[in-house]
Amino acid sequence: MTSLLDIRDLKVTYHTSRGALTAVAGVSLKVEEARTMSLIGESGSGKSSIARAICGLNPVESGAILIGDRDLAREGLNQSVAAGAAGVQIVFQDPVSALDPRWPVWRSIIEPRLARFPADQAEHRRVAVRLMERVGLSPAYAERRPHQLSGGQRQRVTIARALAAEPKLVILDEAVSALDVSVRNEILALLDELKRERQLTYLFISHDMGAVAQMSSDVAVLYLGRLMEVGTAEQVIRRPAHPYTRALIAAVPTIDGARQQAARVIGDIDDPAHPPAGCRFHRRCPHAVERCRTEVPEERVFDGRLVACIRVEEIAALQH
């Protein structure tokens, strides 16, 4: 397999009234062509910070974001333009704020295409209408404004807009989390069809483990800006190795609630502005020992995936 996106030692820091907050603390990750890499973790883990950094919407303190031989992190003020030129598009959670309320639907769809594919207005509108039809929207909606559409229809518009630029990589940042269940399933099915049809690569960010299981080829688990585990979806979801991954999977709702009770014992997420020394998960980990409080675990291969835990073999043995 060939890597489309290669993130190397990425660091993203925000300067707030509380001081510097490092949201991404040296993440390295490869996303292979025509696959879906999902980023999972609690709020504050750094998922959206990585997504926005790739698109040039967050400042990058250090590290590299490579697409082919182009390092988007070195583009400075032009990074968002460079990301678009390199074939990166993003679909956000809230289509209302993502769409200009003054523009008709067709104009919103065509916006990312204008700089890359010059044409007259009539041609752009024809392209927009074709894309509307492809994502399941009637051409009759072309002149409507966003407030005249339902939530599911607006999200289809944002997907069509992402496709208008003929991207290689589409970042889906909680793109279905605001939708009701029936519409969510329709959008997930559409995204899967488009991926196969156009050989797209997805970076999929979601709290919804059902959607992650449905969409993912690979899964990366983040906690307080660092990777805990990276592997195929089969490995990470069905056979989680890191204690944090186990807790996330255990938190998925069940009929009897037993797994949620098991998940609650790990407590609340630590303060991202003041992460613990050593393993960032050690304060919540039922398997932590003194070394975990002082030693930063390196990612290493275990059972065919990468795991950042110094006790992963011992913990696995305890499960059998």
Stockholm file with secondary structure:
# STOCKHOLM 1.0

chainA/1-320         MTSLLDIRDLKVTYHTSRGALTAVAGVSLKVEEARTMSLIGESGSGKSSIARAICGLNPVESGAILIGDRDLAREGLNQSVAAGAAGVQIVFQDPVSALDPRWPVWRSIIEPRLARFPADQAEHRRVAVRLMERVGLSPAYAERRPHQLSGGQRQRVTIARALAAEPKLVILDEAVSALDVSVRNEILALLDELKRERQLTYLFISHDMGAVAQMSSDVAVLYLGRLMEVGTAEQVIRRPAHPYTRALIAAVPTIDGARQQAARVIGDIDDPAHPPAGCRFHRRCPHAVERCRTEVPEERVFDGRLVACIRVEEIAALQH
#=GR chainA/1-320 SS CCEEEEEEEEEEEEEETTEEEEEEEEEEEEEETTCEEEEECCTTSSHHHHHHHHTTSSCCCEEEEEETTEEGGGCGGGHHHHHHHTTEEEECSCHHHHSCTTSCHHHHHHGGGTTTSCCCHHHHHHHHHHHHHHTTCCGGGTTCCGGGSCHHHHHHHHHHHHHHTCCSEEEEESTTTTSCHHHHHHHHHHHHHHHHHHTCEEEEECSCHHHHHHHCSEEEEEETTEEEEEEEHIIIIISCCSHHHHHHHHTSCCSSCHHHHHHHTTCSCCCTTSCCSSSTTTTTCTTCCHHHHHCCCCCEEETTEEECCTTHHHHHHHTC
#=GC SS_cons         CCEEEEEEEEEEEEEETTEEEEEEEEEEEEEETTCEEEEECCTTSSHHHHHHHHTTSSCCCEEEEEETTEEGGGCGGGHHHHHHHTTEEEECSCHHHHSCTTSCHHHHHHGGGTTTSCCCHHHHHHHHHHHHHHTTCCGGGTTCCGGGSCHHHHHHHHHHHHHHTCCSEEEEESTTTTSCHHHHHHHHHHHHHHHHHHTCEEEEECSCHHHHHHHCSEEEEEETTEEEEEEEHIIIIISCCSHHHHHHHHTSCCSSCHHHHHHHTTCSCCCTTSCCSSSTTTTTCTTCCHHHHHCCCCCEEETTEEECCTTHHHHHHHTC
//
